[in-house]
């Protein structure tokens, strides 16, 4: 199956012309699931939802099959954020061993990244996706230094970026809990 998560104010997502999602083969998804998050903090009546999913298909194969690589913080009982913190930084590491295992056998020439979705919850204030190749830090893959939970959408890269087996990805998440008096437990998605 394919999970499509539609965030607040999401304006849509389209693959580049040379990229497509393969359908119809034995290894392709059989189902598509669309998840919609609604937000109506003022309880306005009469709002109409026009969320939907439009799939456009063609018999013309694209040069690249689309995929998703998830990198970031592992959600667990061990990740928590103290209350009253103006800034608290957590890092998630997708190490060279991780990418070697994930890409080495099937994608030894690496993968091409054309878009990034940075995601956090209410305590999130900034997110940076750092990329290292041969131990050298590259230009940031993506960042949002003014993260707003109510406005999350894909960032299309100006130029596609190659991620190779043996590279490192570091997701840096900045949180603020100045308005909280209790510990924020990441495992229950209250961040």
MDAnalysis code that builds the backbone (N, CA, C; Angstrom):
import MDAnalysis as mda
import numpy as np

u = mda.Universe.empty(573, n_residues=191, atom_resindex=np.repeat(np.arange(191), 3), trajectory=True)
u.add_TopologyAttr("name", ["N", "CA", "C"] * 191)
u.add_TopologyAttr("resid", np.arange(1, 192))
u.add_TopologyAttr("resname", ["UNK", "UNK", "UNK", "UNK", "UNK", "UNK", "UNK", "UNK", "UNK", "UNK", "UNK", "UNK", "UNK", "UNK", "UNK", "UNK", "UNK", "UNK", "UNK", "UNK", "UNK", "UNK", "UNK", "UNK", "UNK", "UNK", "UNK", "UNK", "UNK", "UNK", "UNK", "UNK", "UNK", "UNK", "UNK", "UNK", "UNK", "UNK", "UNK", "UNK", "UNK", "UNK", "UNK", "UNK", "UNK", "UNK", "UNK", "UNK", "UNK", "UNK", "UNK", "UNK", "UNK", "UNK", "UNK", "UNK", "UNK", "UNK", "UNK", "UNK", "UNK", "UNK", "UNK", "UNK", "UNK", "UNK", "UNK", "UNK", "UNK", "UNK", "UNK", "UNK", "UNK", "UNK", "UNK", "UNK", "UNK", "UNK", "UNK", "UNK", "UNK", "UNK", "UNK", "UNK", "UNK", "UNK", "UNK", "UNK", "UNK", "UNK", "UNK", "UNK", "UNK", "UNK", "UNK", "UNK", "UNK", "UNK", "UNK", "UNK", "UNK", "UNK", "UNK", "UNK", "UNK", "UNK", "UNK", "UNK", "UNK", "UNK", "UNK", "UNK", "UNK", "UNK", "UNK", "UNK", "UNK", "UNK", "UNK", "UNK", "UNK", "UNK", "UNK", "UNK", "UNK", "UNK", "UNK", "UNK", "UNK", "UNK", "UNK", "UNK", "UNK", "UNK", "UNK", "UNK", "UNK", "UNK", "UNK", "UNK", "UNK", "UNK", "UNK", "UNK", "UNK", "UNK", "UNK", "UNK", "UNK", "UNK", "UNK", "UNK", "UNK", "UNK", "UNK", "UNK", "UNK", "UNK", "UNK", "UNK", "UNK", "UNK", "UNK", "UNK", "UNK", "UNK", "UNK", "UNK", "UNK", "UNK", "UNK", "UNK", "UNK", "UNK", "UNK", "UNK", "UNK", "UNK", "UNK", "UNK", "UNK", "UNK", "UNK", "UNK", "UNK", "UNK", "UNK", "UNK", "UNK", "UNK", "UNK"])
u.atoms.positions = np.array([
    [0.830, -1.186, 0.000],
    [0.000, 0.000, 0.000],
    [0.870, 1.242, 0.000],
    [0.302, 2.356, -0.375],
    [0.967, 3.650, -0.381],
    [0.199, 4.549, 0.567],
    [0.892, 5.197, 1.492],
    [0.250, 6.119, 2.405],
    [0.479, 7.533, 1.918],
    [-0.585, 8.253, 1.694],
    [-0.518, 9.666, 1.336],
    [-1.016, 10.425, 2.558],
    [-0.163, 11.203, 3.180],
    [-0.571, 11.979, 4.346],
    [-0.738, 13.428, 3.917],
    [-1.939, 13.933, 4.043],
    [-2.227, 15.298, 3.636],
    [-2.219, 16.159, 4.889],
    [-1.312, 17.117, 4.943],
    [-1.186, 17.997, 6.101],
    [-1.986, 19.263, 5.895],
    [-2.124, 19.988, 6.965],
    [-2.864, 21.246, 6.944],
    [-2.264, 22.185, 5.899],
    [-3.111, 22.809, 5.108],
    [-2.725, 23.750, 4.052],
    [-1.887, 23.114, 2.945],
    [-1.916, 21.817, 2.817],
    [-1.145, 21.132, 1.790],
    [-1.718, 21.475, 0.422],
    [-0.870, 21.934, -0.487],
    [-1.335, 22.404, -1.789],
    [-1.218, 21.363, -2.897],
    [-0.735, 20.197, -2.564],
    [-0.626, 19.157, -3.571],
    [0.812, 18.818, -3.888],
    [0.995, 17.685, -4.494],
    [2.324, 17.199, -4.803],
    [2.288, 16.518, -6.163],
    [3.236, 16.858, -7.004],
    [3.328, 16.276, -8.336],
    [4.760, 15.815, -8.570],
    [4.909, 14.624, -9.117],
    [6.244, 14.145, -9.472],
    [6.806, 14.952, -10.633],
    [8.131, 15.064, -10.702],
    [8.739, 15.668, -11.902],
    [8.409, 14.810, -13.125],
    [8.499, 15.375, -14.326],
    [8.102, 14.642, -15.540],
    [8.864, 13.334, -15.784],
    [10.070, 13.197, -15.257],
    [10.873, 11.997, -15.481],
    [10.735, 10.960, -14.363],
    [9.785, 11.184, -13.439],
    [9.590, 10.297, -12.294],
    [8.146, 9.840, -12.246],
    [7.943, 8.563, -11.905],
    [6.587, 8.040, -11.764],
    [6.530, 6.965, -10.706],
    [5.334, 6.639, -10.298],
    [5.103, 5.562, -9.349],
    [4.639, 4.353, -10.141],
    [5.411, 3.299, -10.086],
    [5.083, 2.096, -10.838],
    [3.805, 1.457, -10.289],
    [2.924, 1.051, -11.185],
    [1.718, 0.318, -10.802],
    [1.535, -0.857, -11.752],
    [0.907, -1.892, -11.245],
    [0.543, -3.008, -12.104],
    [1.479, -4.204, -12.107],
    [2.648, -4.099, -11.481],
    [3.531, -5.268, -11.429],
    [3.334, -5.974, -10.094],
    [3.887, -7.159, -9.975],
    [3.708, -7.979, -8.776],
    [4.286, -7.322, -7.525],
    [5.269, -6.446, -7.676],
    [5.895, -5.823, -6.507],
    [5.347, -4.426, -6.202],
    [4.389, -3.964, -6.979],
    [3.835, -2.630, -6.782],
    [2.728, -2.626, -5.727],
    [2.434, -1.451, -5.165],
    [1.354, -1.346, -4.184],
    [0.017, -1.771, -4.777],
    [-0.808, -2.381, -3.943],
    [-2.148, -2.782, -4.368],
    [-3.193, -1.759, -3.954],
    [-2.885, -0.959, -2.926],
    [-3.844, -0.011, -2.379],
    [-3.178, 1.342, -2.166],
    [-3.992, 2.380, -2.177],
    [-3.558, 3.722, -1.813],
    [-4.444, 4.169, -0.662],
    [-3.825, 4.663, 0.392],
    [-4.552, 5.154, 1.559],
    [-4.266, 6.640, 1.696],
    [-5.312, 7.430, 1.742],
    [-5.141, 8.868, 1.943],
    [-5.559, 9.209, 3.368],
    [-4.667, 9.890, 4.078],
    [-4.925, 10.299, 5.450],
    [-5.051, 11.821, 5.462],
    [-6.149, 12.329, 6.011],
    [-6.382, 13.769, 6.039],
    [-6.453, 14.218, 7.497],
    [-5.737, 15.294, 7.814],
    [-5.787, 15.889, 9.146],
    [-6.625, 17.164, 9.051],
    [-7.693, 17.229, 9.803],
    [-8.558, 18.407, 9.795],
    [-8.200, 19.332, 10.950],
    [-8.338, 20.635, 10.703],
    [-8.063, 21.618, 11.736],
    [-9.098, 22.728, 11.623],
    [-9.895, 22.894, 12.650],
    [-10.899, 23.946, 12.694],
    [-10.929, 24.506, 14.115],
    [-9.851, 25.207, 14.527],
    [-9.756, 25.653, 15.918],
    [-10.844, 26.642, 16.337],
    [-11.422, 27.358, 15.397],
    [-12.473, 28.321, 15.745],
    [-13.867, 27.704, 15.643],
    [-13.955, 26.416, 15.308],
    [-15.215, 25.685, 15.196],
    [-16.185, 26.356, 14.226],
    [-15.658, 26.844, 13.123],
    [-16.477, 27.480, 12.095],
    [-17.400, 26.440, 11.466],
    [-18.674, 26.772, 11.404],
    [-19.648, 25.853, 10.817],
    [-19.725, 26.060, 9.311],
    [-20.146, 25.009, 8.600],
    [-20.389, 25.099, 7.174],
    [-19.166, 24.963, 6.287],
    [-18.024, 24.627, 6.864],
    [-16.831, 24.435, 6.038],
    [-17.011, 23.204, 5.163],
    [-16.526, 23.290, 3.951],
    [-16.653, 22.181, 3.008],
    [-15.256, 21.653, 2.687],
    [-15.103, 20.349, 2.772],
    [-13.823, 19.712, 2.482],
    [-13.790, 19.310, 1.014],
    [-12.739, 19.691, 0.319],
    [-12.579, 19.251, -1.067],
    [-11.290, 18.461, -1.238],
    [-10.845, 17.817, -0.142],
    [-9.652, 16.977, -0.226],
    [-9.902, 15.838, -1.190],
    [-8.867, 15.393, -1.823],
    [-9.003, 14.279, -2.744],
    [-7.655, 13.827, -3.241],
    [-7.694, 12.875, -4.091],
    [-6.483, 12.298, -4.647],
    [-6.719, 12.092, -6.130],
    [-5.852, 12.650, -6.933],
    [-5.952, 12.480, -8.373],
    [-4.736, 11.697, -8.845],
    [-4.976, 10.530, -9.382],
    [-3.892, 9.710, -9.928],
    [-3.961, 9.784, -11.439],
    [-2.860, 10.145, -12.046],
    [-2.787, 10.219, -13.505],
    [-1.843, 9.113, -13.946],
    [-2.318, 8.262, -14.827],
    [-1.463, 7.156, -15.245],
    [-1.249, 7.176, -16.753],
    [-0.143, 6.555, -17.145],
    [0.236, 6.507, -18.554],
    [0.971, 5.197, -18.816],
    [0.860, 4.657, -20.008],
    [1.638, 3.460, -20.338],
    [3.109, 3.793, -20.642],
    [3.435, 5.068, -20.719],
    [4.813, 5.497, -21.012],
    [5.616, 5.479, -19.716],
    [6.589, 4.590, -19.650],
    [7.408, 4.486, -18.445],
    [8.256, 5.731, -18.248],
    [8.416, 6.125, -17.021],
    [9.283, 7.233, -16.672],
    [10.704, 6.705, -16.471],
    [11.667, 7.607, -16.527],
    [13.064, 7.208, -16.361],
    [13.312, 6.623, -14.973],
    [12.664, 7.214, -13.944],
    [12.891, 6.770, -12.571],
    [11.582, 6.391, -11.901],
    [11.625, 5.329, -11.097],
    [10.510, 4.974, -10.224],
    [10.646, 5.765, -8.931],
    [9.548, 6.313, -8.460],
    [9.560, 7.081, -7.211],
    [9.611, 6.142, -6.017],
    [10.140, 6.632, -4.954],
    [10.188, 5.906, -3.693],
    [10.245, 6.906, -2.559],
    [10.268, 6.396, -1.350],
    [10.336, 7.243, -0.165],
    [11.438, 6.721, 0.733],
    [12.271, 7.619, 1.199],
    [13.240, 7.269, 2.226],
    [12.907, 8.129, 3.435],
    [12.729, 7.488, 4.576],
    [12.426, 8.209, 5.807],
    [13.687, 8.312, 6.631],
    [13.987, 9.505, 7.084],
    [15.141, 9.727, 7.943],
    [14.732, 10.715, 9.015],
    [15.141, 10.484, 10.208],
    [14.799, 11.414, 11.275],
    [14.966, 10.779, 12.629],
    [14.246, 11.311, 13.596],
    [14.327, 10.819, 14.964],
    [13.463, 9.597, 15.137],
    [13.983, 8.645, 15.850],
    [13.248, 7.429, 16.143],
    [12.262, 7.733, 17.262],
    [10.994, 7.491, 17.022],
    [9.978, 7.734, 18.040],
    [10.052, 6.600, 19.051],
    [10.369, 6.965, 20.310],
    [10.491, 5.943, 21.352],
    [10.248, 6.560, 22.718],
    [10.109, 5.720, 23.719],
    [9.931, 6.175, 25.092],
    [11.149, 6.934, 25.609],
    [12.292, 6.764, 24.943],
    [13.526, 7.389, 25.405],
    [13.725, 8.802, 24.868],
    [12.850, 9.239, 23.985],
    [12.963, 10.605, 23.465],
    [11.896, 11.461, 24.125],
    [12.330, 12.361, 24.977],
    [11.397, 13.278, 25.608],
    [12.034, 14.653, 25.684],
    [11.184, 15.668, 25.843],
    [11.638, 17.052, 25.839],
    [11.207, 17.688, 27.157],
    [12.157, 18.246, 27.907],
    [11.812, 18.864, 29.188],
    [10.921, 20.098, 29.003],
    [10.108, 20.410, 29.997],
    [9.258, 21.608, 29.908],
    [10.092, 22.877, 30.093],
    [9.524, 24.005, 29.657],
    [10.133, 25.303, 29.881],
    [11.407, 25.575, 29.104],
    [11.650, 24.828, 28.033],
    [12.886, 24.994, 27.258],
    [12.635, 25.923, 26.071],
    [13.373, 27.052, 25.975],
    [13.222, 27.908, 24.793],
    [13.734, 27.228, 23.528],
    [14.760, 26.395, 23.691],
    [15.242, 25.604, 22.559],
    [15.807, 24.288, 23.066],
    [15.374, 23.218, 22.442],
    [15.859, 21.876, 22.745],
    [16.095, 21.201, 21.409],
    [17.295, 20.698, 21.177],
    [17.657, 20.120, 19.881],
    [17.827, 18.608, 20.019],
    [17.202, 17.889, 19.116],
    [17.383, 16.439, 19.012],
    [17.871, 16.129, 17.603],
    [18.684, 15.096, 17.484],
    [19.191, 14.684, 16.171],
    [18.842, 13.231, 15.900],
    [18.502, 12.961, 14.655],
    [18.322, 11.598, 14.174],
    [19.382, 11.333, 13.129],
    [20.046, 10.189, 13.223],
    [21.155, 9.873, 12.322],
    [20.824, 8.679, 11.438],
    [20.924, 8.881, 10.146],
    [20.882, 7.787, 9.184],
    [22.347, 7.620, 8.773],
    [23.001, 6.683, 9.415],
    [24.452, 6.543, 9.312],
    [24.886, 5.941, 7.984],
    [26.183, 5.977, 7.734],
    [26.711, 5.377, 6.508],
    [26.397, 3.894, 6.442],
    [26.398, 3.206, 7.599],
    [26.034, 1.785, 7.608],
    [24.568, 1.594, 7.226],
    [23.717, 2.501, 7.697],
    [22.288, 2.445, 7.388],
    [22.059, 2.598, 5.888],
    [22.660, 3.626, 5.303],
    [22.455, 3.849, 3.873],
    [23.168, 2.802, 3.022],
    [24.265, 2.276, 3.513],
    [24.946, 1.196, 2.793],
    [24.039, -0.029, 2.721],
    [23.403, -0.353, 3.851],
    [22.501, -1.501, 3.883],
    [21.247, -1.246, 3.051],
    [20.706, -0.034, 3.151],
    [19.462, 0.289, 2.452],
    [19.646, 0.395, 0.944],
    [20.794, 0.920, 0.499],
    [20.977, 1.201, -0.922],
    [21.992, 0.301, -1.616],
    [22.953, -0.213, -0.861],
    [24.103, -0.905, -1.443],
    [23.786, -1.952, -2.494],
    [22.914, -2.905, -2.177],
    [22.636, -4.004, -3.096],
    [21.724, -3.582, -4.252],
    [20.676, -2.844, -3.940],
    [19.683, -2.503, -4.960],
    [19.974, -1.217, -5.711],
    [20.625, -0.271, -5.062],
    [20.878, 1.038, -5.668],
    [22.329, 1.480, -5.438],
    [23.292, 0.728, -5.974],
    [24.696, 1.087, -5.735],
    [25.078, 2.452, -6.313],
    [24.333, 2.930, -7.313],
    [24.602, 4.263, -7.876],
    [23.864, 5.353, -7.103],
    [23.167, 4.967, -6.030],
    [22.480, 5.925, -5.194],
    [21.064, 6.212, -5.651],
    [20.466, 7.163, -4.987],
    [19.117, 7.601, -5.321],
    [19.150, 9.103, -5.583],
    [18.189, 9.563, -6.370],
    [18.059, 10.988, -6.667],
    [16.929, 11.552, -5.814],
    [17.228, 12.552, -5.011],
    [16.210, 13.202, -4.186],
    [15.770, 14.465, -4.910],
    [14.456, 14.600, -5.118],
    [13.929, 15.784, -5.799],
    [13.030, 16.615, -4.889],
    [12.616, 16.047, -3.741],
    [11.760, 16.788, -2.815],
    [11.922, 16.221, -1.413],
    [11.665, 17.059, -0.434],
    [11.781, 16.659, 0.969],
    [10.561, 17.192, 1.718],
    [9.988, 16.358, 2.579],
    [8.913, 16.792, 3.465],
    [9.462, 16.794, 4.882],
    [9.627, 17.983, 5.447],
    [10.068, 18.120, 6.827],
    [8.827, 18.090, 7.701],
    [8.859, 17.267, 8.748],
    [7.655, 17.078, 9.553],
    [7.996, 17.072, 11.036],
    [7.237, 17.806, 11.808],
    [7.322, 17.783, 13.262],
    [5.926, 18.060, 13.790],
    [5.819, 18.118, 15.093],
    [4.522, 18.380, 15.708],
    [4.549, 19.759, 16.371],
    [3.671, 20.005, 17.307],
    [3.431, 21.362, 17.811],
    [4.630, 22.027, 18.481],
    [5.515, 21.281, 19.100],
    [6.680, 21.887, 19.757],
    [7.795, 22.187, 18.755],
    [7.690, 21.694, 17.530],
    [8.721, 21.911, 16.520],
    [8.837, 23.367, 16.119],
    [10.074, 23.869, 16.032],
    [10.318, 25.259, 15.636],
    [11.214, 25.372, 14.409],
    [12.099, 24.397, 14.216],
    [13.013, 24.419, 13.066],
    [13.472, 22.992, 12.799],
    [13.703, 22.690, 11.521],
    [14.193, 21.368, 11.124],
    [15.234, 21.565, 10.037],
    [16.304, 20.797, 10.131],
    [17.354, 20.837, 9.115],
    [17.729, 19.406, 8.745],
    [17.819, 19.154, 7.454],
    [18.270, 17.857, 6.960],
    [19.674, 18.047, 6.405],
    [20.661, 17.503, 7.132],
    [22.061, 17.650, 6.753],
    [22.510, 16.408, 5.981],
    [23.416, 16.593, 5.040],
    [23.900, 15.526, 4.164],
    [25.429, 15.511, 4.200],
    [25.990, 14.344, 4.458],
    [27.440, 14.171, 4.481],
    [27.840, 13.142, 3.431],
    [28.878, 13.449, 2.673],
    [29.431, 12.533, 1.667],
    [30.940, 12.449, 1.893],
    [31.434, 11.223, 2.031],
    [32.861, 11.008, 2.327],
    [33.318, 11.820, 3.534],
    [32.451, 11.929, 4.537],
    [32.795, 12.646, 5.758],
    [32.706, 14.157, 5.662],
    [32.427, 14.687, 4.473],
    [32.339, 16.137, 4.275],
    [30.873, 16.565, 4.221],
    [30.546, 17.606, 4.993],
    [29.174, 18.087, 4.963],
    [28.896, 18.807, 3.652],
    [27.804, 18.443, 3.025],
    [27.346, 19.058, 1.790],
    [26.384, 20.198, 2.126],
    [25.919, 20.878, 1.114],
    [24.882, 21.898, 1.291],
    [23.675, 21.233, 1.954],
    [22.966, 21.974, 2.813],
    [21.778, 21.416, 3.456],
    [20.840, 20.820, 2.413],
    [20.343, 19.635, 2.692],
    [19.392, 18.998, 1.779],
    [18.070, 19.773, 1.809],
    [17.625, 20.117, 3.009],
    [16.407, 20.916, 3.177],
    [16.423, 21.516, 4.573],
    [15.696, 22.611, 4.742],
    [15.587, 23.214, 6.071],
    [14.358, 24.098, 6.140],
    [13.901, 24.296, 7.361],
    [12.826, 25.234, 7.638],
    [13.125, 25.821, 9.005],
    [13.654, 27.026, 9.026],
    [14.036, 27.671, 10.283],
    [12.871, 28.388, 10.947],
    [11.708, 28.370, 10.315],
    [10.493, 28.965, 10.872],
    [9.367, 27.941, 10.773],
    [9.613, 26.737, 11.267],
    [8.656, 25.651, 11.117],
    [7.304, 26.017, 11.729],
    [6.248, 25.739, 10.969],
    [4.878, 25.985, 11.412],
    [4.087, 24.692, 11.196],
    [3.634, 24.106, 12.279],
    [2.883, 22.856, 12.201],
    [1.690, 22.962, 11.259],
    [1.099, 24.142, 11.159],
    [-0.085, 24.326, 10.323],
    [0.230, 24.558, 8.851],
    [1.493, 24.529, 8.497],
    [1.868, 24.698, 7.089],
    [3.039, 23.766, 6.780],
    [2.712, 22.560, 6.384],
    [3.727, 21.569, 6.049],
    [3.485, 21.093, 4.626],
    [4.505, 21.209, 3.801],
    [4.390, 20.676, 2.453],
    [5.775, 20.336, 1.922],
    [5.795, 19.599, 0.837],
    [7.055, 19.191, 0.233],
    [7.842, 20.407, -0.235],
    [9.144, 20.359, -0.027],
    [10.054, 21.346, -0.600],
    [10.696, 20.689, -1.819],
    [10.440, 21.234, -2.991],
    [11.103, 20.737, -4.190],
    [12.525, 21.300, -4.207],
    [13.503, 20.453, -4.458],
    [14.884, 20.911, -4.532],
    [15.117, 21.612, -5.870],
    [15.950, 22.651, -5.875],
    [16.268, 23.351, -7.123],
    [17.000, 22.425, -8.075],
    [17.866, 21.583, -7.521],
    [18.568, 20.554, -8.297],
    [18.460, 19.244, -7.541],
    [18.240, 18.156, -8.264],
    [18.176, 16.852, -7.616],
    [19.505, 16.572, -6.924],
    [19.440, 15.869, -5.817],
    [20.629, 15.542, -5.047],
    [20.790, 14.029, -5.025],
    [22.000, 13.558, -5.276],
    [22.293, 12.130, -5.222],
    [22.693, 11.753, -3.804],
    [22.024, 10.753, -3.258],
    [22.392, 10.169, -1.966],
    [22.974, 8.800, -2.277],
    [24.200, 8.557, -1.844],
    [24.919, 7.324, -2.166],
    [25.006, 6.391, -0.964],
    [25.152, 5.084, -1.238],
    [25.457, 4.181, -0.136],
    [26.734, 4.690, 0.546],
    [26.724, 4.746, 1.857],
    [27.885, 5.250, 2.575],
    [27.798, 6.717, 2.947],
    [26.782, 7.438, 2.435],
    [26.563, 8.816, 2.871],
    [25.925, 8.797, 4.262],
    [25.839, 9.943, 4.879],
    [25.155, 10.104, 6.170],
    [24.093, 11.183, 6.018],
    [22.964, 10.983, 6.677],
    [21.930, 12.006, 6.771],
    [21.694, 12.291, 8.251],
    [21.636, 13.558, 8.607],
    [21.374, 13.948, 9.992],
    [20.175, 14.889, 9.989],
    [19.137, 14.497, 10.718],
    [17.962, 15.341, 10.867],
    [18.070, 16.051, 12.208],
    [18.088, 17.364, 12.151],
    [18.234, 18.196, 13.352],
    [16.889, 18.850, 13.624],
    [16.273, 18.520, 14.766],
    [14.968, 19.067, 15.113],
    [15.104, 19.993, 16.309],
    [14.614, 21.202, 16.161],
    [14.645, 22.203, 17.226],
    [13.231, 22.355, 17.778],
    [13.115, 22.271, 19.100],
    [11.816, 22.354, 19.760],
    [11.807, 23.506, 20.748],
    [10.603, 23.974, 21.067],
    [10.412, 24.944, 22.140],
    [9.259, 24.461, 23.003],
    [9.519, 24.401, 24.318],
    [8.481, 23.986, 25.265],
    [8.313, 25.031, 26.364],
    [8.567, 26.297, 26.041],
    [8.460, 27.360, 27.053],
    [7.052, 27.469, 27.623],
    [6.053, 27.071, 26.857],
    [4.668, 27.176, 27.304],
    [4.156, 25.905, 27.976],
    [5.047, 24.967, 28.281],
    [4.630, 23.684, 28.856],
    [5.189, 23.510, 30.260],
    [4.386, 22.876, 31.108],
    [4.828, 22.643, 32.480],
    [5.119, 21.162, 32.743],
    [4.840, 20.332, 31.780],
    [5.084, 18.891, 31.929],
    [6.023, 18.406, 30.823],
    [6.644, 17.279, 31.078],
    [7.528, 16.639, 30.106],
    [6.740, 16.317, 28.838],
    [7.351, 16.516, 27.687],
    [6.744, 16.148, 26.407],
    [7.320, 14.800, 25.996],
    [6.456, 13.810, 25.926],
    [6.871, 12.453, 25.561],
    [6.648, 12.272, 24.074],
    [7.703, 12.029, 23.351],
    [7.623, 11.906, 21.899],
    [6.882, 10.644, 21.495],
    [6.929, 9.618, 22.315],
    [6.313, 8.347, 21.931],
    [4.806, 8.447, 21.791],
    [4.171, 9.415, 22.451],
    [2.730, 9.512, 22.307],
    [2.321, 10.639, 21.369],
    [3.252, 11.102, 20.582],
    [3.019, 12.097, 19.532],
    [2.358, 13.368, 20.088],
    [2.795, 13.795, 21.237],
    [2.285, 15.046, 21.786],
    [3.206, 16.217, 21.484],
    [4.276, 15.983, 20.770],
    [5.237, 17.050, 20.514],
    [4.621, 18.105, 19.640],
])
